[in-house]
Amino acid sequence: MTRQLADQGLRADHERADGTLVTDWNDAMSDDDFLDTIEGRLSEKDKRVKEMLERAKSVYVRCGRDDVAKKTLSRFVAMMLAKKNNRRDDGRILFVTGESGAGKTTLVERMLEENLTLAPIKKSYGTIEPVISLTLMGPSTLKFLGLNILRKAGYKITRKYEQGEVWDILPEQLHLRKVLVIHIDETQHLLKLTESDKERDSVRKALKGVVNYTPWPVSFIMSGMPSITSLAKLDEQIERRARHLHLPDVVLPEERILILNVVAAMCEAAGLNPSKVLESDLPDRIAHAARYRYGRIAQVILAAIEHAASQNAVILTRDHFALAYIEHSQARGHDEMNPFLVDDWIRLEPGLFMIEDHWP
């Protein structure tokens, strides 16, 4: 009886004006409408902080590695399109690697957006997407990866498929939809479930089946941790068709100007004065707290901007960085471990101070 009443209540809540039922939560409220409703509940102070953070987050400071990435992708695409006897003879694989926080995801997104050769093509019947991108959120099986590629390509999954079936139909479906490149982000999650020789052999065969599909070879861009390059060792053909773009850590003092530029650009967007940061050793401390990784450097600066915004400050200071560090680490009550509070910060381990757990 209780379940019946609950079902009746749900029906009432989801009835349209014409008496028909809303069959999907997304039909009831769009994502934008929902977020507008939630954001409307923020206090005026929090709305101002949010707006400042959005302006700061919109900033991207180009550097030398952007130019390298752009040229690398351009050459990769040219090789991918080069024909032999009037047809494309094989696909290619570009590995983009770096440690956590190096900024791999953003870099690949930008270099794909800026490559006009691979831009979407609008037709009367719809839009052709030469590139599809997906992110592995956790340990992924080969079957899961194949199904997600099919979905991203627009294929309707109407029944259960075995792993072999998925990768058998995949090349033809990619051909029908004119997909040239598949970008897989966080590729290391695929490796976590491919420790046995049998599983790795399955990955090798699956990749070769797509890359070597004679009517329509497809290429891959795989981004992730440095360990993903082990995929190139699975097969000699994959190895010789691979290219590698590694994102190294930021090096000081040679690249200190990069940190200065990021601070200046983000502060300008947020409406803050960065002079106290730029005229001190704070850029060096920022890099140390960020493990000298480009993506994390921007996150450290953003966290400080959040504190400045919440205090209605007009100048970004060391205190804002120190407070942000406390919030994002376990340095509360341990000022001696805060790189923004101590003089000999260089002795501290790079990154956030985290207290190790001691299990019995």
N, C-alpha and C positions, 0 to 999 in steps of 0.2 A: 504493500500500500504506500509506504514511504517513497519507494522508487517511482511509483506511478505519479505521485504528487510532484516529485522532483522533475520527472519528464514533462509534466504539464507546465511547470514553472519555466523550464527551459524553452518549451514551445512558445509560451507567451512572450518571453524575452526576445525570441528570434522571429517573430511574426512581422512581415512587412505590412505596409498600409493596405495593400491589395489582398491580404489574407494568406499569401504564399509564404513559405518558410525560407529563412536564410539557411542554406545548407553548409556554409563555410564561415568560419570566424572572420576571414578576410573580407567576406561580403558585408559583414555587419559594420566594420570600421576599417578604413584604409590605414596603412602604417603611418602616413603623414598626419592623418586626423588624430590617431591615437597619441602620437608623440606630441602634437600640438596641445592636446588636452593635458597630458602629463606636465609638459613644460609650462603651461599656463598656471600651474599650481605653485611654481617657484616663487620665492619672495623676490622683491625688486632687486635686492642685493645679489641674490643668487643668479638672477637673470643677467645682471651686469657682468658678473664673473664669467658666466657661460659665454656671453658675447665676446668678451676679451679673449677667452681661451679659443673660441672658434676662429677668431682673426689670427691668433698666433699659430694655430694648427694648420692654417691654410698656407703657411709660408714653406717654401722649399728653396734651399740655397744650392745652386748648382756648383759642382766642383770638377776637378779633373777626371774623376772616375765616371761622371756622367758622359763626358765626351768619349771616353774609352768604351763605355757600354754602347753608346750610339753607333760608333764605328764597328764594334764587334757584331752587333745585330745586323747592321747593313751588309757586312761581308757574309754573314751567316745566311741571310735571305738570298743574296746573289748566288751563293754556292748551291743553296737548296733549289733554286729555280733553273740553274744551269742544266741544259738538256744534253743527252747523248743519243745520237741517231734520232733526233726530233722528239724525244720524250724524256721526262724527268726519270732518272734511273734509280734514285734512292733518296731516303730521307736522312736527316741529320739530327744530332742531339747537342744542345748547348747547355752546359752545366754552369749555373751561377751559384757560387758558394761563399760562405762567410759564417763567422760565429754568430751566436744569438745576439741580436741588437745591432748587427752590422748594417741593416737597412736594405736587405735583399729584396723584400717584397715590394717596397716602394720603388726601388730602382728598376725592377723588371716592369712594373706597371707603367712607369713613366717612359721607359724606352720603347715599350709596345705602343703606347699612345702617340709617341712622337714619330713612329715609323709609318709614313704615309703609304708605303707599299702594301702594308698589311691592314690598312684601314677598312672598315665595313663598306660594303657595296650595296647601295639601295637600288632595288628593282621594283617594278610595278607589283610583283607578287610578294614582296617582302624584302628583308635585309639579309644579305649573305655575310656571315662572320668568318673570315679566314682564320681567325685565332679564337680558341676557346681556352678559358683559364679556370682552374679549380684548385682549392686548397684542401689538403689532407689534414683534418682536425685531430686525428689520433691514429694509432696503429691501424693500418688498412690492409685488407686482403686484396689480392689481384682481382678477384671478382668484383669487390666493392669499387675499386678504381675503374674498372671497365664500365660498370653500370653508370657511374657518375659521369664518365666521359660521354656516354650515349645520351644521358639526360641533358648535359650541357650543350650537346650538339642539336637538341630538339627532338630526339627520338622518344616516342611514348612507350614506356615500359608497361606492357599489358599482362605479362605473366611471369612466372618464375623462370630464371635461366640458370643453367649450370655455368661454371667458370669458363669451360671450353667453348660453350655456345656464344657467350658474350664476346670473346675475343675473335671468334670466327666471323660474326656479323659486323664487328666494329669497323674494319677497313672499308667495306662497301658503304656503310652508312656515312662514314666521314667523307667518302667520295661524293655521294649523293648531295651532301650539304656543303661541298666545296671547302672543307676544313683543311687548311694547310699546316697549321701549327697548333700543338697542344701544350699549354703551359701548366705544369704541375708544381705548386708551391708546397713547401714543407715535405719534400720528397723523402726525407729520412724516416717518416712514419711508415712508408712502404717497406723499408728495410727491416723494421723491427719484427715483422712477421715472416721474414724470408731467410731464416738462419740455416735451414737445412739445404743440402745440395739439391734436393728435388724441388723445393720451393724456388730457389734461385734459378734453376733451369727453366721453370715455368715462366718466371719474369723475363728471362732472356728470350724465350720463344715468343712471348706475347709482344714484346717490344719489336722484335725483328719482323713479326707478322704485319705490324702497322708500318714500320719504316720501309720494309721491302715489298709492300703490296704493289705489284707491277702497274695496274691501271692508275693508281693514285697514291704514291708514297707520301706519308705524313711525317713531319719533323716534330721534335720535342724540345721544349725549354724546361729544364728541371732546376728548380732553385731550392736551396736548403743548406743544411750543415755540411762541412767539408767531407763527411763520411759518405755522402751520396755518390762521390766519384767512383766508389767501388762498383757501381753499376756498369761503368765503362770496362771493367775487368771481366765481366761475365762472358764477353764474346769479342773476338778479334774484330769483327765487322763493326760492332758498336764502338769499340775503342778507336778505330781509325777514322770513324765518322764524327767523333766527338770534338767539341771545342770547350775551352774552360775559361771562365771569367771569375776570378777570386777577388773578394772584397777584403782587403787587409785592414788591420786596425789603424786608427789615426796615429800618426807619428809626431811627437813634439820634440823640439820646437819648430820643425819644418812646416807643419800644417797648423800651427797656432792661428794663423790668419783665418782659417776656415771656421774655427770656433768663434772668433771675433765677428765674422760675417753673419753666422747663424744667430748669435745673441742680438746683434744690431737689427737684423731683419725681423726677428720675432718680437722684439721690444717695440720696434716702430709700428708693426701691425697691431700690437696690443695697446699702444698709446703710452708706453713707459719709457723713461729716460734710462739708457743703459750705461751711462758714463762711469758710474762707480764699479761696474763689472769690467768694462773695457780697459780701464786705467789701473788695474790691479792684477794679482795672480789668480783671480777667480777662473779665468778660462782654463788654466792648467788644472785647477782643482775639479772643475766640471768634467774634464776629460778623464781624470783619475776616477771620479765617482761613477763614470759611465763605462769603465773598463776600456776606454779609448776606442769606443765603437760609435760610428756616425749616428746610427738611429737612436741609440741610447743617450747620446749627447743632447739631441733635440728633446728627448723625454725629460732629462734632468732640468733643462732650461724651462720647459713648459710647467713642470711641477713648481718651480720657483715663481713663475709668473702667476700661477694660481694663488699662491700665498700673498703675493703683492696685490692682486686684484681683490682678494677677500679683505685686505686691510685698507682698501681704497688708496693705495700708495701711488705715487707718480714716478718714483725712482726705484729701480730694481737694485737690491742690496744683498750683501753677504748673508744677512739674517734670513732673508727669504729662502736662500739655498739651504741654509742650516736647518731651518724648520721643515722644509720639504724632505731633506735627507732623513730627519728623525721620523717623519711620517711613513716613509717608504722603506725604512730599514728597522733594525732593532736597537738603534742607537739612543733611544730615549733613556736618560739616566746614565749614559755612557758618553759624555761629551768628548772624552779622550779618543773615541773611535769615530768622531765626526770630522771628515776632511775639510769641512767649512768652518770649523771652530778651532782646530789646533794649528800650531805653527809648523810642526814637522809632519804635515799631512802625507808627505811622500813615503813615509815609513809604513803607512797603512796599506792593507791589501786593497787593490783596485776593486771597485764595485761597491755593493751595499754591505754594511756590517750586519751579519746574521749570526746569531748564537747557535752553535752546533748542539743538536740534541744528543743526549747520552742515554742510549737504550740499555736497560739492564741485561 
